[in-house]
């Protein structure tokens, strides 16, 4: 086991030296890989921010449960208990008097409300379910509508379904883009390692003559692909971070104009690690395909 680890460590060191020996070519390869990974990663990041924006704007996930105007204190208490069991901590009660005061605070509504003979508004519960899936919300609305004392359950299901369909389409486009650029990344790594193999053909031949196995010869080239892919993933994470830092101030100012506290979210540490790991895996795959050129003779 110790000898195996030493062999792989030696191969990793040789690969690092080869990469460091041609800094310009290495930098260009890493830049190409980084840009190729940045585009689909930016698509996923954009979708995550859109999902967060949709959840925080226009009360997209809110449901309004209106009681009958004649519902008494006992009926309201029963509904509160059932909501506490069904949606603990995800609802709040708005009395008819509080709703009327909120309407009076709106410009131009005070005179209209003053002319009414009595308060026409019902008591209501505002629900904010954690699960924003359209099918789940529709099922929840149907369940609540069947409760005794409930007059109406309001849910803008059409808007939620359109937004969910848009996110699904965006995710599909991001998946397709990721596959296309993954193939391109493998091709770039394949070509880079192939050129290295061809450029060191004489060295490989000498190594064979003194007894080196094909696995020993291939190993540094595979590690070269892994290192270049990992560095490309790191480059992609840095490009995403720079882009988010550049866009965050104008996005925050625009959100403030619409009365929103939305903040553009950048890639997390785990997302950055996933980019680096994905780049390393794709680089290894491209190198593996390329070193197939080294065959036993």
Residue pairs with C-beta under 8 A, 6 or more apart in sequence:
7 216
7 219
8 219
8 223
11 216
11 219
11 220
11 222
11 223
12 220
12 223
12 227
14 220
14 223
15 220
15 221
15 222
15 223
15 224
15 226
15 227
16 223
16 227
18 196
18 220
18 224
19 26
19 224
19 227
19 228
20 26
25 192
26 228
29 188
29 189
29 192
29 228
29 232
30 228
30 231
30 232
30 235
31 235
32 188
32 232
33 185
33 188
33 189
33 228
33 229
33 231
33 232
33 233
33 235
33 236
33 279
33 283
34 232
34 233
34 234
34 235
34 236
34 238
34 239
35 236
35 239
36 181
36 184
36 185
36 188
36 232
37 181
37 185
37 232
37 233
37 235
37 236
37 275
37 278
37 279
38 235
38 236
38 239
38 240
39 177
39 181
40 174
40 177
40 178
40 181
41 236
41 237
41 240
41 267
41 271
41 275
42 240
42 243
43 170
43 173
43 174
43 177
43 178
44 171
44 174
45 240
45 244
45 265
45 266
45 267
45 271
46 170
47 167
47 170
47 171
47 174
48 265
49 264
49 265
50 167
50 170
51 167
52 262
52 265
53 260
53 262
54 60
54 163
54 167
55 61
55 132
56 260
56 261
56 262
57 258
57 260
57 262
58 159
60 132
60 156
60 159
60 160
60 163
61 128
61 129
61 132
61 137
61 160
62 126
62 127
62 128
63 126
63 127
63 128
63 129
63 137
63 140
63 141
63 144
63 153
63 154
63 155
64 124
64 125
64 126
64 127
64 153
64 154
64 155
65 79
65 124
65 125
65 126
65 127
65 144
65 150
65 152
65 153
66 122
66 123
66 124
66 150
66 151
66 152
66 153
66 154
67 75
67 76
67 79
67 122
67 123
67 124
67 125
67 149
67 150
67 151
68 122
68 149
68 150
68 151
69 120
69 122
69 151
71 122
71 123
71 149
75 148
75 149
76 93
76 123
76 149
78 148
78 149
79 125
79 147
79 149
79 150
80 93
80 125
82 147
83 91
83 125
83 127
86 143
87 127
87 129
90 127
90 128
90 129
90 130
91 125
91 126
91 127
91 128
92 125
92 126
93 123
93 124
93 125
93 126
94 123
94 124
94 125
94 126
95 123
96 119
96 121
96 122
96 123
96 124
97 119
99 121
99 124
100 113
100 119
100 121
103 109
103 113
103 121
104 110
104 113
122 151
127 140
127 144
129 136
129 137
129 140
131 137
132 160
132 164
133 164
134 157
134 160
134 161
134 164
137 155
137 157
137 160
138 155
138 157
141 153
141 155
141 157
144 150
144 153
145 152
145 153
182 282
185 229
185 232
185 279
185 282
185 283
185 286
186 282
186 285
186 286
186 289
187 286
188 286
189 225
189 228
189 229
189 282
189 283
189 285
189 286
189 287
189 290
190 286
190 287
190 289
190 290
191 290
192 224
192 225
192 228
192 286
193 221
193 224
193 225
193 286
193 287
193 290
193 291
194 290
194 293
196 221
196 224
197 204
197 221
197 290
197 291
197 293
197 294
198 293
204 217
204 294
207 216
207 217
208 217
208 297
214 294
214 295
214 296
217 294
218 291
218 294
221 287
221 290
221 291
221 294
222 284
222 287
222 288
222 291
223 287
224 287
225 283
225 284
225 285
225 286
225 287
225 288
225 290
226 280
226 283
226 284
226 287
227 280
227 283
228 283
229 279
229 280
229 281
229 282
229 283
229 284
229 286
230 276
230 277
230 279
230 280
230 283
231 279
232 279
232 283
233 275
233 276
233 277
233 278
233 279
233 280
234 272
234 275
234 276
234 279
236 275
236 279
237 267
237 271
237 272
237 275
237 276
240 266
240 267
241 266
241 267
244 264
244 265
244 266
244 267
245 266
247 264
248 263
248 264
248 266
251 262
251 263
251 264
252 262
252 263
252 264
255 261
255 262
255 263
267 275
